[in-house]
Amino acid sequence: MRPDMNLLQVLAVLFLPAVCGQSSGSGGLGVVVEAKNITLPAGSRAVLPCHSPRMVWTQDRLKDRQRVVHWDVVRSTPEYSVERILDMSPGARQRVYNGFNKGRISLPGSAFNDGNFSLVINNVVATDKGVYTCNLHHHYCQIHQSIEVQLNVTKSVRKERRYWDGEKTVFVVLLGSSVVLPCVNRRPLWRDGVQEEKQQVAHWDFQPPGVRPDKAERLVDLYASGERRDYGLRYSQRKMSVEEDAFTLGDFSLSIYDLKPVDKGLYSCHLHHHYCGLAERRIFRLSVAPPLPSAPTTAPRIFQNDEPEQRSDEVETQRVVNVFLPEHRGYFVQHLGYFLATFLLLALIVVAVILLTRRRRKRGMEYEPGRADRVHMASGEEIALDCTEMRPCNQEPLNSDYKNNLLKERDWAKDCNTEFDGKMWK
């Protein structure tokens, strides 16, 4: 999307809320409510849509009853309640609903001429405390606006003041004094609509590339009375048109026939209703693309000697080509590193197992020749026995002449016990 189009869309989003509030800047270009990019092939027909469904362009024959202002008050004590104070329209006198307020509460008589609908309260009493709402309605122009003002009553002169609480204006007035609650709307919609057919206007402008907006070319002016003014050669050549019943249907779309590169540019639709304070603008950027290609035509095939081609019964098979890509050098190094790391880990585990095994064997084979066994006697004496004295009992080789090794071991045990007992009793 083009950057200038993005700018137009941003403007449309920023100014769209202002359209809902019925901007009164009818003297300017108007508020942009739509922006589009349209690209069509050369030679085709373009329709630039421009609709206004919220506004039916008819005369306001009952405008005195269409405009109404009324004041309401909301009281929270002793219980929540909403009370209508007065209402007023241009063709009728103001109506006060409570008899106690007659002659005490009023609106300016020139309210619908200068747009000042402020509420005047004389001799303020304690029951006047509450939130007042000024409601402005224009049913024909679809305007509904409300303005809130809070009124507090005090007996101290020092507490009398006026401030803004973030949502509405708050008046703190002295008991028995007078106060004016402001409600001002100076928009032109509150004026009488004289010769309304001249108040409603629609026109199309064309801005070629490289031309400033103030130098745009006027294409057509449309009036609610049925008058139409065409400008330039584009309309004289019947190249563009707008529906005759545009004001009845609210459809002011522009049709362009036989598009050419010179039609490229910026088109804008302006809708003005001076009586209702309406000023809207819709922008369309039209681009002309190359013409669409014509439908291809297939020429008949000519066979030599008028003989048809020979058809073969062989079925063509799909040819598959296998492409082997060499592995990247880094991929091989990475796998080699994984293999070496695993081998090194296994080697460390084997070495650790071997060392632990040797250490345990060495501890089991340790022998201390100088170690002596001590025997406690009944008299409390200790006799140290040296194991070396038992060597003569075990000095014979294992290859003896005895046929039975069990008998040999028995004889060894008897000799040793005899010598051991002799030494103890000595």
C-alpha positions in Angstrom: 0.0 0.0 0.0 1.3 3.4 -0.8 2.4 5.8 2.0 0.0 8.6 0.8 -2.9 6.1 1.1 -1.9 5.3 4.6 -2.0 9.0 5.4 -5.5 9.3 4.1 -6.7 6.3 6.1 -5.1 7.8 9.3 -7.0 11.0 8.6 -10.2 9.2 8.1 -9.8 7.4 11.5 -8.9 10.5 13.3 -11.7 12.6 12.0 -14.5 10.0 11.9 -15.6 10.8 15.5 -16.0 14.4 14.6 -18.5 13.5 11.9 -20.8 11.8 14.4 -20.8 15.1 16.4 -22.0 17.0 13.3 -19.0 19.2 12.7 -20.1 22.7 11.7 -17.1 23.5 9.5 -19.2 23.6 6.3 -17.1 26.4 4.9 -14.0 24.2 4.6 -13.3 21.1 2.8 -15.2 18.9 5.3 -14.4 16.0 7.4 -12.9 12.9 5.7 -15.0 9.9 6.5 -13.8 7.5 3.8 -10.6 6.9 1.8 -10.0 4.1 -0.7 -7.5 3.0 -3.4 -9.1 1.7 -6.6 -7.2 0.2 -9.5 -9.1 -0.8 -12.7 -7.9 -1.8 -16.2 -8.0 0.7 -19.0 -11.2 0.7 -21.0 -13.4 -0.5 -18.2 -16.0 1.4 -16.2 -15.4 2.8 -12.7 -18.0 3.5 -10.0 -16.8 5.6 -7.1 -19.4 5.0 -4.3 -20.6 7.9 -2.2 -23.5 7.2 0.1 -25.1 9.0 3.0 -27.7 6.7 4.5 -27.9 8.7 7.7 -29.2 11.7 6.0 -32.3 11.7 3.6 -32.3 14.9 1.6 -35.8 16.1 2.0 -37.3 19.4 3.1 -38.0 20.0 6.8 -41.6 21.1 6.8 -42.0 20.5 10.5 -38.8 22.1 11.7 -40.5 23.9 14.6 -41.4 20.6 16.1 -38.1 18.9 15.3 -36.0 21.1 17.6 -36.5 20.6 21.3 -34.6 21.5 24.5 -35.5 20.3 28.0 -33.9 20.4 31.4 -34.0 17.5 33.9 -32.7 17.2 37.4 -31.6 14.0 39.3 -31.8 14.1 43.1 -30.2 11.5 45.3 -31.9 12.5 48.6 -34.2 11.7 50.2 -34.4 9.0 47.5 -33.2 8.8 43.9 -35.6 10.5 41.5 -35.6 12.2 38.1 -37.7 15.2 37.5 -38.5 17.2 34.3 -38.1 20.9 35.0 -39.1 22.5 31.7 -38.9 22.1 27.9 -39.0 24.5 25.0 -39.3 24.5 21.1 -39.1 27.3 18.6 -42.8 27.4 17.7 -44.1 27.1 21.4 -43.6 28.8 24.7 -41.5 27.2 27.3 -43.3 24.8 29.6 -42.6 24.6 33.4 -43.8 21.4 35.0 -43.8 22.2 38.7 -46.0 25.1 39.9 -43.5 26.0 42.5 -40.9 26.8 39.8 -43.1 29.0 37.7 -41.7 32.5 37.6 -38.6 31.2 39.4 -36.9 29.0 36.7 -36.7 30.1 33.0 -34.8 30.0 29.7 -33.7 33.0 27.6 -36.3 33.9 25.0 -33.7 34.1 22.3 -32.4 30.6 22.9 -33.0 29.3 19.4 -31.5 32.4 17.8 -28.2 32.6 19.6 -27.9 29.0 20.9 -27.9 30.0 24.6 -30.1 27.5 26.5 -28.8 28.3 30.0 -31.1 27.7 32.9 -31.8 30.6 35.2 -32.8 29.8 38.9 -33.9 32.7 41.2 -34.1 32.4 44.9 -32.3 29.1 45.3 -33.7 26.8 47.9 -32.2 23.7 49.6 -34.4 21.3 47.4 -32.7 22.7 44.2 -29.6 20.6 45.0 -29.0 17.9 42.3 -27.5 17.1 38.9 -29.1 19.1 36.1 -29.0 17.9 32.5 -29.5 20.1 29.4 -30.8 17.9 26.6 -30.7 19.3 23.0 -32.6 17.3 20.3 -32.9 17.9 16.6 -34.9 14.9 15.3 -34.7 15.9 11.6 -30.9 16.3 11.7 -30.5 13.4 14.1 -28.8 15.5 16.8 -28.9 14.4 20.5 -26.6 16.2 22.9 -26.6 16.3 26.7 -24.8 18.7 29.1 -24.6 18.0 32.8 -24.2 20.6 35.6 -24.2 19.8 39.4 -25.8 22.3 41.8 -25.0 22.4 45.5 -26.5 24.8 48.0 -24.6 26.2 51.0 -25.3 28.7 53.9 -21.7 29.9 54.1 -20.5 32.7 51.8 -16.9 31.3 52.0 -18.0 28.0 50.5 -19.5 29.5 47.4 -17.5 28.6 44.4 -17.4 26.9 40.9 -15.1 24.1 39.9 -14.7 21.1 37.5 -14.8 17.6 39.1 -13.5 15.7 36.1 -16.9 14.9 34.6 -19.1 18.0 34.9 -19.1 21.6 36.3 -20.1 21.9 39.9 -21.8 25.1 41.3 -21.8 25.8 45.0 -24.3 28.7 45.5 -25.6 30.6 48.5 -29.0 29.8 49.8 -31.5 32.4 48.5 -29.3 33.8 45.7 -29.7 33.4 41.9 -27.7 31.1 39.6 -27.3 30.5 35.9 -26.5 27.0 34.8 -24.8 27.3 31.4 -25.8 25.4 28.3 -24.6 27.0 25.1 -24.7 25.6 21.6 -23.9 28.1 18.8 -24.0 25.7 15.9 -25.8 26.8 12.8 -28.3 23.9 13.1 -30.2 25.8 15.7 -31.1 28.6 13.2 -34.1 28.7 11.0 -33.7 26.9 7.7 -34.7 29.4 5.0 -34.8 28.1 1.4 -33.6 24.7 2.4 -33.1 23.5 -1.1 -30.1 25.8 -1.3 -28.8 24.5 2.0 -28.1 21.0 0.6 -25.2 20.7 -1.9 -23.1 17.8 -3.2 -20.1 18.1 -5.6 -17.3 16.1 -7.0 -13.7 17.3 -7.5 -10.8 15.8 -9.5 -7.1 16.3 -8.6 -4.6 15.0 -11.2 -1.2 13.8 -10.0 1.2 16.6 -9.1 -1.6 19.2 -8.7 -2.2 20.9 -5.3 -5.6 20.4 -3.6 -6.6 24.1 -4.0 -6.1 23.7 -7.7 -8.4 20.7 -8.0 -10.8 20.6 -11.0 -14.6 20.8 -10.2 -16.5 18.1 -12.0 -20.2 18.6 -11.0 -22.4 20.5 -8.6 -25.7 18.9 -7.4 -28.5 20.8 -5.5 -31.5 19.4 -3.7 -33.8 21.5 -6.0 -32.7 19.4 -9.0 -30.2 21.9 -10.4 -27.0 20.4 -11.8 -23.9 22.1 -13.1 -21.3 20.3 -15.1 -17.8 21.5 -15.6 -15.0 20.7 -18.1 -14.9 18.4 -21.1 -15.3 15.3 -19.1 -19.0 15.8 -18.5 -19.6 17.3 -21.9 -18.3 14.2 -23.5 -20.7 12.1 -21.3 -17.7 10.3 -19.8 -19.0 10.7 -16.2 -22.4 10.7 -14.6 -24.3 10.8 -11.3 -27.8 9.4 -10.8 -30.7 11.9 -11.3 -32.4 10.9 -8.0 -29.3 11.3 -5.9 -30.9 13.4 -3.2 -33.9 11.0 -2.9 -31.8 7.9 -2.5 -28.8 9.5 -0.7 -26.5 7.9 -3.4 -24.1 10.3 -5.1 -21.8 7.7 -6.7 -19.7 8.9 -9.7 -19.6 6.6 -12.7 -16.6 6.9 -15.2 -16.8 5.2 -18.6 -14.0 4.0 -20.8 -11.1 4.5 -18.4 -7.9 5.9 -19.8 -4.5 6.8 -18.2 -5.5 10.5 -18.1 -8.3 9.6 -15.6 -5.7 8.6 -13.0 -5.8 10.9 -9.9 -7.7 11.8 -6.7 -11.5 12.0 -6.7 -13.3 13.6 -3.8 -17.1 13.6 -3.0 -18.3 16.6 -0.8 -21.6 16.6 1.0 -22.8 19.8 2.6 -26.0 20.5 4.6 -25.6 24.1 5.9 -28.8 24.0 7.9 -27.8 20.8 9.8 -24.1 21.7 10.0 -23.1 18.7 7.9 -19.8 18.7 6.0 -18.4 15.3 4.9 -15.8 14.3 2.4 -14.9 11.0 0.8 -11.6 10.5 -1.1 -10.8 7.9 -3.8 -7.5 7.4 -5.5 -8.0 5.9 -8.9 -5.3 4.1 -10.8 -5.6 2.9 -14.4 -3.8 -0.4 -15.1 -3.0 -1.9 -18.5 -6.0 -3.4 -20.4 -6.9 -7.0 -19.8 -5.5 -9.4 -22.4 -7.9 -10.7 -25.0 -9.0 -14.3 -24.8 -6.4 -16.6 -26.5 -7.5 -18.2 -29.8 -6.2 -21.6 -30.7 -5.4 -22.0 -34.5 -6.3 -25.4 -36.0 -3.4 -27.7 -36.4 -2.3 -28.6 -40.0 -1.0 -32.1 -40.5 1.3 -32.9 -43.4 -0.4 -35.0 -46.1 -3.6 -34.8 -44.0 -2.4 -37.8 -42.0 -3.1 -37.9 -38.3 -0.3 -38.2 -35.8 0.6 -41.7 -34.7 -0.3 -42.4 -31.2 1.8 -44.7 -29.1 0.4 -46.9 -26.4 3.5 -46.4 -24.2 2.7 -44.6 -21.0 5.1 -42.0 -20.1 6.5 -42.4 -16.6 7.7 -39.7 -14.4 11.4 -39.2 -14.4 12.9 -38.9 -11.0 16.3 -37.4 -10.6 18.1 -38.1 -7.3 20.5 -35.4 -6.2 23.0 -36.3 -3.5 24.4 -33.3 -1.7 27.7 -33.8 0.1 27.6 -33.4 3.8 28.9 -30.3 5.2 32.4 -30.5 6.8 31.1 -29.1 10.1 28.5 -31.8 10.3 31.3 -34.5 10.2 33.3 -32.8 12.8 30.3 -32.5 15.1 29.6 -36.3 15.0 33.4 -37.0 15.5 33.3 -34.9 18.6 30.3 -36.9 20.0 32.2 -40.2 19.4 35.4 -39.1 21.1 33.5 -37.7 24.1 31.7 -41.0 24.5 34.9 -43.1 24.2 36.7 -40.9 26.8 33.9 -41.3 29.3 34.0 -45.1 29.0 37.8 -45.1 29.4 37.5 -43.1 32.6 34.9 -45.5 34.0 37.1 -48.6 33.2 40.2 -47.0 34.9 38.2 -46.1 38.0 36.9 -49.7 38.3 40.4 -51.1 38.0 41.9 -48.8 40.7 39.1 -49.6 43.1 39.6 -53.4 42.6 43.4 -53.3 43.2 42.9 -51.2 46.4 40.5 -53.7 47.9 42.8 -56.6 47.1 45.8 -54.9 48.7 43.9 -54.3 51.9 43.0 -58.0 52.2 46.6 -59.3 51.7 48.2 -56.9 54.3 50.1 -58.8 57.1 52.0 -57.4 60.1 54.7 -59.9 61.3 55.3 -58.0 64.6 51.7 -58.1 65.7 51.2 -60.1 69.0 48.1 -61.5 70.5 47.4 -60.7 74.2 45.7 -63.2 76.5 44.2 -62.1 79.8 44.7 -64.5 82.7 42.4 -65.0 85.6 44.9 -63.3 87.9 44.7 -60.2 85.8 48.1 -60.7 84.1 48.5 -60.5 80.4 50.6 -62.9 78.3 51.7 -61.8 74.9 51.8 -64.6 72.4 53.9 -64.3 69.4 52.5 -66.0 66.4 56.0 -66.8 65.2 56.2 -69.5 67.9 53.5 -71.4 66.0 55.6 -71.7 62.9 57.2 -75.0 63.8 53.7 -76.6 63.8 53.2 -75.5 60.2 56.6 -75.8 58.7 56.1 -79.1 57.0 55.4 -79.1 53.4 52.0 -80.0 52.1 53.4 -83.0 50.2 53.6 -85.4 53.2 53.6 -89.2 53.3 50.3 -89.4 55.0 47.6 -90.9 53.0 44.9 -88.9 54.7 45.3 -85.1 55.1 42.7 -85.0 57.8 44.7 -87.3 60.1 47.8 -85.0 59.6 45.9 -81.9 60.5 44.6 -83.6 63.6 48.1 -84.5 64.8 49.2 -80.9 64.2 46.4 -79.6 66.3 47.3 -82.0 69.2 51.0 -81.0 69.3 50.2 -77.3 69.2 47.7 -77.5 72.0 50.1 -79.6 74.2 52.9 -77.1 73.8 50.5 -74.1 74.4 49.1 -75.6 77.6 52.6 -76.3 78.9 53.7 -72.7 78.5 50.6 -71.3 80.2 51.0 -73.4 83.4 54.6 -72.7 83.7 
